[in-house]
Amino acid sequence: MSWSLLFVADIHAKEGTASKKGTVTKEAARKKTSAARVTTTKKTGGAETRKSAPGGAGTAKPAESNGAAAGEALALITDVRYWSNPDYTRVVITLDREVRFESNQIKQHVSDANPSRIYIDLNASRLGPGVKDLSVGDGLLKTARVGQYRADVVRVVLDVENVKDYKVFPLSDPFRIIIDVKGVRPLEISRLTEQIQPAPAVAAEPKKIEPREDKPRAGARFKPGKIRRIVVDPGHGGHDPGAVGAHGTQEKNVVLAIGLNLAEKLRDELGIDVVMTRSTDVFIPLEERTAIANKVNADLFVSIHANASLNRGASGIETYYLNLAKTEKAAQLAARENGTSLEKVSLLQAILFDLMANYKLNDSAHLAEEVQKALYRKLQGHYPSTKNLGVKQGPFYVLVGATMPSILVETAFISNEAEEERLRDSSYQERAAEGVLEGIKAYISSLK
């Protein structure tokens, strides 16, 4: 069947159709501090309900006016990728700028509980060279097909095999649309998730090194019990330096050093398998980091970062787990770590409960408490001025989608000159790794 006929069939198979609209604005509008609201429309069986998400940067364009305005340049679809995980399949569509989009589902029959196809229309868009259909066949999705539906609209169609729910949300810098398709994977397919399969090469990172799994070394005395594999995630990397200190120290470098140190200690002292999301200076998208953890059936996910603030006097350590931000400061930090704006953090919070369906909230809070206590105890003994900023909650993209207890550790303020100097010191890096290690060990011991 030709693409044009396929898309006509999609449009006319409207029985039992439900739609989810996402709206975003151009970069200039994103930087404004307006309190505009984003409207989300959901249609089910002909009925329509509307709900508003606070804090969105812009307003939805009416459906009949979707597409490129006169003289408007079209966004370029640069990549479509997927990751198969034990409980869901993640599809990521990458563009060179922000666009408005709408997702819909189609059912074979009105009485069907689940859709047979999901499609996403990207307005004011065109296909880039080399972007092709994907053959998935993982028990949840059959294929992901992409085509130029109209001159200014690209459509991505997901052919469903066994899906109960799906979530669609945008990420920024670069702009991409994430589709998490959830369902019950057949047992024989679920058992194939132990090995990490190389992701398709990214044009911007031709030398990208894929994560590797390292086995524990012999002689470890600690009995890890239920925790057999931990993913250590040094934040940022590659073209993304993270926060930069007054003396030029880049977050990506110091957290990599701490992460490598932590991974070695976990293997040597606890006898636990460790997978690193990156072990060199490469860029790994936020959505890929938790996908890696889910892919290898990790038992814990620990993301290592360095804090920053416009207040150069701010200092201390703090540990976060995924939840709604309780303070403006937490929301600001989430915006920085997410590489986005406060408005978009507010939009994420509006849909966060749906995204956290499989998230281990209580276990993550427990892990965060143990790590924060041990890290503070280790650092305060050598650096008496260290402040304990405690355990906090925040909407961090890097933790979204994790199906295991997961935390984000802020090891010091790189924006504080004294703490920047500490972060550069290999002794501080080792002690920070030791503190996180002791916290993980305490958490594991509490599970017995």
N, C-alpha and C positions, 0 to 999 in steps of 0.2 A: 504494500500500500504506500502511495506517495506521501510525503510530509503534509502537503496541503490537504489531501483527503483524510489523513489521520487526524489533523487538527480540527477539521470540520466535524469529524465523528466525535471528537472530544467535546466540542462546543454543544453539539446537539444531544449528547447523552446526559441530559440534565436531571433525569429522574433521581430523586434522593441525593441531590448535590448539596454539599456544605461548603462554605467559603470562609477563608480567613484572610483579612487584608492587613498588610503591613505597610506603613508609610514612613519615608525618611526624606530628608531634604538635602540640598546641595551643601558643600562644605561651608560656604559663607553663611548660610542660614543656621548651620549647626553651631556656629560660634556665638550666635546671639543669645541673650539671656531671657528671651521671652518665655512666658508661662503658657504657651499654646498647648492644646491638648490634641492627641492623636486619636482618631476615631477608628474603632475596629468593628467590622461588620461580620456577622455570622448568620448564614442561611441554612436552615434545615427543613427539608420537606416542604419548601415553599414559604415557610414562615421566616420572618427576619427579626433578629434582635440586634440592638446596638449597645455597645458599651464603650466608655472612654477611659483611656489610660493616661494618668496625669504625667506631666513633665515632658511630653514629646516635643521635639523641636520642629514644629510645623503642623500643618493640617492636611488631612487626606484629600486627594484630588477626586472629584466625582468620577464614577466609573466611566461615564460616557465621554469624559475629556481626557482619559488616560492616553499615554503616548507622548511623542515629542511635540513640543510647541514649534511654531514656525521659526525656522532658523536655529533651533536648539541642536547642539551637537549630541550625537548618540553616545551612550556609554558602551564600552567594549567588554564583552564577556571574555575573560582571559583564561579561565580554567574551571573545570568541573571535576571534582574528586569525591571519593567515598572511603569510609572506613567501616568494616564489619566488626561489631562488638557482640559480646554474649547476649545482651538484652535489646540492642537496637542497632540500626544502621545509620550512620551519619553521612549526609551528602552536603558538600560545600560548593557553592557557586561564587566565584570571585570575579569582581568587576573593577574597572579602573576609576570609577566614581560612584557616588550614591545615586540610587534610582528608587522610584516608587514600584512596588510589586504587589501582586495579589496571588494567594494560593487557594486552590479549590480541590475538592475530591469528587470522584465520580463512582457511583455504584452500578453494578450490572442490573440490579433490580431494586425497586423501592424498598422492599422488605429486608434487604441485606443489612447486616449490622456493621460491616466494615467496607471500606472502599476497595475498588479494583484498580483504580489509578489515582494518582495525585499529580496535579500539575501546577506550576508556578509561572505566571506571566510577569516578565520584567519589561517595564515600559521604558521608552526612549533608549532602547538598547539594540546592539547588533552583535552578531557572533564574531569572535576573533578567529584568526587562522589556527588550525590545529585542534580546535575544540570539537571533540567527537563524542558519540554515544558511548556509554559504559555498560559492559555486561557484568552484572553483579552476581546473581544466582546464589545468594547466601541464605536462602530460606525465608527472608523477609521481603527483599526486593528482587525482581527478575532483571530489570534493566533501568538505566537512567538515560533517556533520550533527549536530545537538544536540537532545536531548529529555529529558523527565522519565521515566526508565525505570521507577522506582518512586517512591513518595511521598517517599523520602529518598535516592534515588540518581539522579544525572544521568549520562547516557551520551553520549559524543562518538564518532561513527563516522566514520572516514576511509576513503573509497572509493578503492582503490588502482588506478592504471593501470600503473605500471612501477616497482616498488620492490624493492630487494634487501636493505635493512636499515633499522632504525629504532632510535632511542634516545629514552628518556623520562627526564627528570630534573626536579626541582622547584627553583624559586628563591623567594626570600623578599622581603617588604616592597615591594610587596604579594605575597602568595603567588600563584604561577602555576606551571603545569605546561607544560614545553617538550617538544614532540615533533618531533624531526628525522627526516624521512623521506628516505632516500638511495636513489639509483638512477642509471640512465643516461637522461638526458633526450634525446628526439629532437633531431637537429641543427637542424631548422628552428625548434624552440622555444628551444633554447639561444641562438640568435642574437638573441633578443628581449630579452636581459637588460641591454643597455647603458643603457636609460633607467630612471631611478628613478621608480616609480609611487607616487603618494601612498598612504599607509597609511590605513585607516579612522580617522575622528576618534575621539579618546578623550574620554569625557565629562569627566574631571577636567582635561583640557588643551584646552579648546575653541579656544584661540588658538595652538595648537602650530604652529610653523613647520617645514615639512618640509626635510630637507637639500637643498641645491642644489649643482649641479656648476659649477665655475668653470673657464674655459679659461685657459691660460697666456697671459701678455702677450707681445707681440712684442719681439724684441731679446735674448732670453735666449741666452747663449753656451754654457752648459753643455749637453753632449749626454747626456741621461738614459739612452740605450741601452734596456735591457729594462724599465726602470721608467718607466711612462708616467702612472700615476695613483696617488696616495697619499690615504688617508683619515686625516684628523686628528680625533682624538676628545677634546675637552675633557671631563674627567670630571664626573659629578654634574649639577646644574642643576635649575632650577625649585624644587619643594618639597624637593629633596634638596640641602642646602648642602655636603655632604661634611664634612670636618674643619673645626673652627672654632678659631681661635687665641685666646690670652688677651685680645687687644684687639679681638676680634670679627671678625677677618678670616675670610671664608668661602672655603673651597677652590674652590667652583664659580666664583667671580668671578675669582680670580687665574689659574686654569688656562684659563679662557676667553680672558683677555687674552693669555696665552702662546700658546694655540692659534691665535688670529687672527693674531698676529704671525708665527708659524711658517708658516701657510698663505700669507700674503703673500710671505714670503721664498722659499718653494718655487716659487711662480709666477714671481716676478721674477728670481730668481737662478739657478734650475735649469730653468725653463721646463717645469714638470710640472703636469699637471692635479691639482687638489686638490678633494676633497669633504670638507666638515665635517659631522660627525654633528649638531652644533648650532653655530649662530653667534650665538645669543641665549640669554637665561636661560630655557630651557625644559627640562623633564624628558624624557629619552630612556631607556627601559628598557635594561638591560644587554644583553638578548638581541637588541634591535633594532640595536645599534651594529655588531656584526659582520655582522648580516644586511644592513645598508646597504653595508658594505665588499664583501661577496660579490655583492650585487646589481649593483654598478657595476663588477665585475671589477677591483677595486683590486689593485695590485701590492704595496703595503705598508699596514700598519695601525699607527698610532702613537697611543696613548692617553696623555694628559697628566694628571698628578695632583700633589698635594702630600701629603707624608707626615705622619704624626702618631704620637705615642707617649705613654704615661703617664709616661715619663721625660722631663721637660721639658728635660733637658740633651742629649737625643739630637739629632744634627744630621747633615747630609750629603746626598749625592745617590746614588741607586741606580736601576738599570734591571732590569726583570723580563721574563721570557718564560714562556710557559705550560708547566708541568710540575709534578710532585709537589713539595711544599714540603720542603726539606732541613732546615729548622730550625723551632723553635717560633715564632720571631719572624716568619718568612715566612708561617707559617700564620695568625698573629694579624693580620698586615697584610692577607692575603687575606680573612679574615673581615670586617675593617672595610670594605675596598673592595667586597666582595660584599654588604654589608649583612646579614650573617647571623652564625651562631655558629660557634665552633670545632668543635662536634660535626658541623655540616653541612659544614664544610670537609673534615672527615675522611671523610664520606660521599661527597663529590664526588671525593676522591682515589681512593676505591675503584672508581669507574667512569670515571675520567679517561682511562685508556688507550683505552677504547672511544670516548670523545668526541673524542679526538685523532687519529682515523684518518687525516684529511686534513691534519693540522697540519704546517707546515714547521718542524720542531724545530731542525735544524741551521742553517737560514737565519735563523730567529728569534734563535738564540743569537749568530750572527755579527752581525746587525743591532744587537742589544743591546750587544755589545762595542764596536762602532764608535761608537754614540751615547753610551755611558757615557764612553769615552775623550775624545771631543770636548767633551762637556758639562762634564766635570771640568776639562779644559784651559782652556776659555773662562771658567768661573766662578772657578777658582782664581787666574787671572791678575789678577782684579779684587777678589776676596774671598779672601785668602790662608788664612783659617781654614776654608775649605770642605773637607769630608772626602769622600774617595772611598770609598763603601761597596761599590762593585763591581757586578757582574752577578749576579743571583740568579734562582731559579726559584720559581714559586708557582702555585696553582690559582685563577686569577682568572676569574670568570664572564665578564667583558667580553672575554676572549680566546678563550673556548670557541666553537668553530664557525668560526673564521676559517680560510680556505683559502689565505691568503697569509702571508708572514713578518709577525709582529705582536709588538709590545712594549708595555709599560706603563712610563712614565718618572715617577719620583718626584723632582720638581724641587727640593725642600727640605722641611724639617720645619716645618709651620705651627704645631706645638705648641711649638716653640722660639722664644722671644720675639725673639731677634736675627734668626733666619731668617724669622719672620713679617713683621718690618719690611722685610726684603729683598723678600719676595714682593709686598708692597704697592707697591714702587718700580718704576716703569715701566722704569727702566734695567736692573734685574735681570731683569724679564720679557723685555726685548729680548735681553739676553745669553743667557738660558736658551734662547730660541728660536733664536738664532744657533748655540749649542752643538749643539742637536738637528739643526739644518740641516747643520752641518758633519759630524756623524756619519752622516747619511743620504747626504750627498755622498760620503763615504769608502766607505760600503757599496756605493753604485752603481758607483763607480770600480773597486772590487775585482772586480766581476762581468765586467768587460771582458776 
